[in-house]
Amino acid sequence: MLLLAQAPGLERYVAAQNAYAANPRSEARLVALVTILFESDRNDLGIALLEPFVKSNPSASRAKLFLALGYARQEKYAQSKSLAATVAAGLPTDYYAQHILGLSLFGLNEFTPAEAAFKRAVSLKPDFADSFFQLGLLYSRNPSTLQQAQAAYARALTIGFSNAEIYRNLGSLNIKLGEYDNAVTYLNKALELNPNYADAYFQLGEALRRSGKAEQAAEAIRKFQALNASALDAKERQNKGQALYEQGSRLIQNDELAKAYEVFRAASETFPQLDAAYYRMAQLEYLQDDRKRALANIQRAVELNPFEPEYYFVLARCLEHTDVRGSIEAVTQAISLRNNVADFHNFLGGQYEKSGDSARAVQSYGRAVTLEPKNQTFRTNLNAAQRRLPLKKP
């Protein structure tokens, strides 16, 4: 079964989410949670948490700044600039506010103020490599500032900003400077860190061609073409898979379940990384009492996206009759990710009863009733479980 130990980063996420749930007014706890989401490329979830918080707490500068970062990551640069500029004006010595402001300005092609913001960021925090890297990108655009770009990249590397992207950009820069051997060295380093970096192969081919190594250049270009074609195909499959998924969702709304299942299956075959398609197939298979296939598909959904509580709930339902302990673990994971769903707690109560743990069953049913006090089924389950508790000795 796919549980916590098999989902890198999930344990940190659950701990941060529980901490925030315990104090939803804490800006620091929200920012800690969103940081983990951004690190996991769950930008949408991070923004969904930040937007209502910032709306309710307009003076929450850190949350506002992280929302600006989220918008910049979505290329919503005007929205990002508006938020970052407000924070930067109120906190003129905050280096990160200057950095996010610089990102938004750079995205809007406002290069002079972007440069000023990044320079202000590194003046406030001289060891902040991200702003030096952005300055390198900015200076690389202009033939008159290539030396400044080289110095900015070098400073970023010295501080510890070492990834495929900076080496690829250093390779590009050295091609512009006519330093082809250096370019080859940097580009090979980028490919060492990311062997599937198509742009690095393209620029490596250019550097090799200009240095007179035609055969090696041709090989690099062949690798670029293969990777680029693969990337284009993957993007096309992703778009087609998403379109099929949306079609399947519309069919469910029209209660055309058999057709929806076939469309979801086509979506998963077209784009095998589409976790939601496996989830929908598992739901429909569960309704048809095909637990074996439902279990396989929901496990695949959890593997692809371990941050979605509903997936763990479906996993728990698939295991409820064959692996009570595993079912308890799965629904407990769902609750750890989203603690305010009464159905999760009610189901957990039922599984605890099957395992013979009446005390925990009462606790879980009680939580379900607290969340939905008008739900008569939950209240009936609670009353029945309370009657089954062993009598206390006088």
N, C-alpha and C positions, 0 to 999 in steps of 0.2 A: 504494500500500500504506500502511496506517496504522501508522506507526512513531513513534519517540520524539518527533520534532519536532512531531507532531500531537497529542500528549497532554500538555496543560498540567499541570505539577507532577510528571509521571512521572520526569523526569530527577533531580529532587531526591530523590524516593522511592527510586529505584534506588541513588543514591549513598549515601543513609542506610541502606538495607537491606544494601548491600555492606559498609559500615563496621561495622554491627552483626554481620553474619555473620563478619567477620574477628575479632571479639571479643565473643562472645555473653554474656560475663559483665559487659560494660560497661553499667551503669545509664544513664550519660549518653547512650550511643549508642542504647539502646532508647528512651529518652524522646524523643530527636531524631526517631527513626523514627515513633513513635506520634503525635508532634505533627503530622507531615505527614498521617498517616492521619486524625486528627481534623479537620484543616483541610479534608480532602477528603470529609468526612462518611462515612468508612469506620470508624465506631465499632466495628463487630463485629470487624474485623481487629485494631484496636488493642487491644481487650480480650482477644482470643485470644492476643496476644503478652504482654500484661501479667500475666494470671492465673497462668500457670506460673512466670514469673519471680518474682513476689511470693511465691508459695508456696515456692519454693526459696530466696528471699532475703528473709525477713521483716523485715529491718532496712533494706531499700531504700526509704527514705522517699519519694524522688521518684517512683519507679515506683508505689508504693502510692498516692500522691496523684493521679497521672494515672489510675490505675484507679478511684479514687473519682470523678474527673471523668467517666470513661466511664460509670460506673453512674448518675451524676446525669443524663447525657444520655439514658440509657435509662429514666429515671424510676424507677430502683431506689434510692430515696432512703435507705432504711434501711441497705442495704449501703454506700452512699456515706458516710453519716454515720459508720458504724462505723470505716471506714478513715481518713476525714478527721480524726475526733476523736483517733484514736491518733497520727497525725502531728502534729496541732496541739498535743497534750499534750507530745510529745517535742521539738517545735520551736516554742516559744511566740512566737518573734519572726519566724516565717515568714509573711509576709502572704498568700501564695497558699494555704497550708494553712487560714488563717482564711476566705479567700474560698470555697474548696470546701466547707468545713464550713458556711458560711452558705448556700450553694446547697442542700445536702442538708437543712438545717433548714427552709429556706423551702419546699422541696418537701414536707416533712412537716407543714407548717402550724404549725411551732414558731416563731412570728414574733418573740417577744421575744429568744430566744437567737440567732436568725438576724440580727436587727438588731445585736446585740452583736458577732457575728462579723464582719459587714461593716464596722462602725465600727472594730473592732480592725484589720482589714485596711488601711483607709485611714489609720489612725493610724501604722501601720508603713510604709506606702508612700503618701504623700499624692497622688501622681500616678497612682494605679491607678484608671482610669476605670470598669472593669467593676464594682467594688464600689459606686461611687457610683451607677451605673445601677441595680443591684439595690436599693440603698437607696431610690431613686426609686420603683421598683415597689412596694416594701414600704410606704412612706409613703403612696402613692396609694390604698391600700386604706381608709384611715381619714380621715373628713372633718376630724378635728382636726389632722392632720399633713400637709395638702395643701401648705402653704407649705414645709415641710421637703422634701417631694417635689420641689417646683419648684427649690429650692436644690440638691438632689442632682443632678437632671438638668442643671441649668445648669453645675455643676462638671464633670460628665462631658463635656458638650459643649466646655467650655473646654479640657479636657485633650486632646480629640481623638476622643471617642467619637461619631462621626457616622454614623448609618445610618438606614434607614427606620423601624426599630423604635422608636428613641428619639423621633423626631419624631411618630410615631403616638401614643406614650404621652404626650408633651407636649400633643398635641392633645386627648386624652382628659382629661388633667388640667385643661386650661384650660376645657373644657366644664364640669367640676365647679366650677371657680372662677367661672363666669359670664363668662369672657373670650372671647367667641365669635369676635371678629375674630382674636385671637391663635391660637385653636384652628384656624381656617380656614388661617391662614398655615402653621402647623406641619404640618397634615394635607396641604396641597398640597405641602409640601416632602417629606413621606414618599412621596407618590405620584410626585413627580419622581424620587425614588431607586428606587422600585419601582412601576411603573405598574399592576401586577396585584395590588396589596395590597387585598384585599376588605375587611378590617376598617377600613382607613383610609377607604375610600369610605363605609362605613356611618357612621362617626363624623363624616366631613365632611358627610354628609347631615343628621345631627343638629345640628351646629354651624350650618349654613346655615339650617335650619328655625327654630332658636331665635333667629337673628339676623334673621328675617323674610324670608328669600330662598327662598320656597317653590318657585319653578320650578327654581332651581339645586339645591335640596335633593332634589327629585324625581329630577333627572337623576343625582345622585350615588347615590341609592338604587337606581335602575335599574342602574347599573354594578355596584354591590355585588351585587345579585341575580343578574346575569349571571355575575359572577366566582365567586360562591358556588355557583351551580348547576354551573358548570364544574368547580370543585374537588371537589364531591361526586361528580360523574360520574367524574372522574379517580380518586378514591379507590375507588369501586365497581369501576372497571375494573382497578385495581391488585389488589384483593382477588380478583376473579374470575380475572385472569391468573395470579396466584400459585397459586390452587387448581387451575387447569388444568395448570400446570407440575408440581405435586406429583402429579397424576393421571398425567401422562405419565411421570414418574420411576418410578411403581409399575408401569406397563405395561412399561417397559424391564426392570425386575427380573423380570417374568414372561415376558420374551423376546417380547413382542408389539410388535415394532418398527414395523410399518406403522401400527398404531393409535396408538402413542406419537408418531410423527411428526405425524399429523394433530392430535393434542391439543396438541403443542408449537406447531404453526403457529397453531392457534386462540388459544393463550396469547399469542403474539407479536402477533397481530392485535387481541386484546382490550386488551393493555397493551404498546404498542410500545417502552417503555423497559425491558422485561424482558430484559436481556442474556443470561441463562442460557438462555432459550428459543431464541434464535438460535444459541447454542453447541450445544445439543442437536440442533437441526435440521442444523447443519453436520456434526456427528459422523455422524448417520444418512445424510446425503447422501454423505459421504465413503465410508462403507461400501458404498453403492450405486454408487460410482464416478461420482457426479455432481459432479465437481470445480467446475464453473462455479457452480452454486447454492451448494455448500458454501463456496466462496470468498466469495461475496457475503454469506452469512449470518455467517460468522466475522468478516469485516471489520466488520459491523454490531455484533457482540458486543464487539469490541475498541474500537470507537468509543464505545460506551456505558460500558464498564468497562475502562480500559487498565491496571488493576492485577492482572489475573488471568493468571498465567503459562500455564495450560493453553490459554487462548484463542490465545496466540501459537504454541503448539506445533501446534495444529490448523491454524492459518494456514500454518505452515511445511510441514506435510504436504500441504496443498492446493497449494502452490507447488513441491513438490519436483521435479516433472518439467518444469515450464514456465518456472520462474524460480529457478534454483539460488541466485543471489546474494540474491534476495529471501527465499528460504527460509532461507538462512544467517542473514540479519539477523533474521528472525522468531524462529527458535529461539534465537539469541543473546540476544534480548530475554527470552524465556522463562527462560533460564538466569540472566540478570541479576536476575530477580524471584524465582527459586527455584533455587538452585545445587545442590541435593542430590538431584535427580531423575536417575537413571542413564539412563533412556530419552531424556531431552533430549540428554545428552552423546553417547550412541550414535548418535542420529539426526544430530547435528551432524557427527560423524565421517564418516558416510556422505555427507553433502552436501559436506564438504571433499574427499573422494575424487573426487566427480563434478567438482569445480572444478579438480582436479589438484593440490591442496595436500596432499600426503601427510604432511608433517611435522605440520600441524595436525590432520589426521585421526588420527594416532597419539596426539596429546595428548588429543583428545576421547574416543577409545576408551579410553585409559588412565584417564581420569577416571571413565568409566562402570564399568570393571572395579574401580576403587578403591571405588566406592560399592556395587557388587554383585559381590563377588569370586567368588561361586558361579555367576554367570550364564555359561553356556558360550557362548552366542551372542556376548555382548560380548567374551569372551576370544578367540574365533575371529576376530572382526572385527579385534581389535587385532593378533593374530599375522599375519593376512594383510596388514594395512596396513604393519606393520613390515618384512615381506618385500619390499614394493614400494618402500621407501625407497631412494633412490640410494646406491650404495656410496661410502663415503668414500675419497678418494684417499690412498694411503700417503704 
